[in-house]
Amino acid sequence: MVVAAATKKEMSETSATVHPPNRDSRIMDRNGKCIFSSATSAMRSLNYLTYFTHLQRDLLQELGDTLKGNTDEAVSEKMTAQLSTLNSIVNSSMQLISYAANGSSRAADSAIALWRQSWMRLYSFAEAFKSSFVSTPFDGSTLFGP
């Protein structure tokens, strides 16, 4: 998963961070780090929650298959209704996980934008270079190889 790769890279980087000398840039840098750290932590937790929810879904499917062989019709009907309710709860959990992951990824994106702004304010590149750099097209499909 993307988060696993980002986590691995984040954990492997042990170099000290250079703090920008400009006060505003330092504040933007610090806020960006805090937001990014919180967002990646939330995404890690959501990955585990997704894994456990998939396990619940598989278990419910297995229980439903086992129940089909039951000869007692009254018990089978009652258990099928309960399994159906549990399955709808699992589906709702997956939808909530999706919404939370979307929010966490947007927070990580905003942190990256803060860092970028901090970097652009800190260094005294020519305005023409900054303008061409900002207008450079971005192709996300090439980030992690073909």
Secondary structure, DSSP 8 states (H G I E B T S, - for coil): -HHHHHHHHHHH--S-----SSHHHHHHHHHHHHHHHHHHHHHHHHHHHHHHHHHHHHHHHHHHHHHHT---HHHHHHHHHHHHHHHHHHHHHHHHHHHHHHHHHHHHHHHHHHHHHHHHHHS---HHHHHHHHTS---GGGTT--
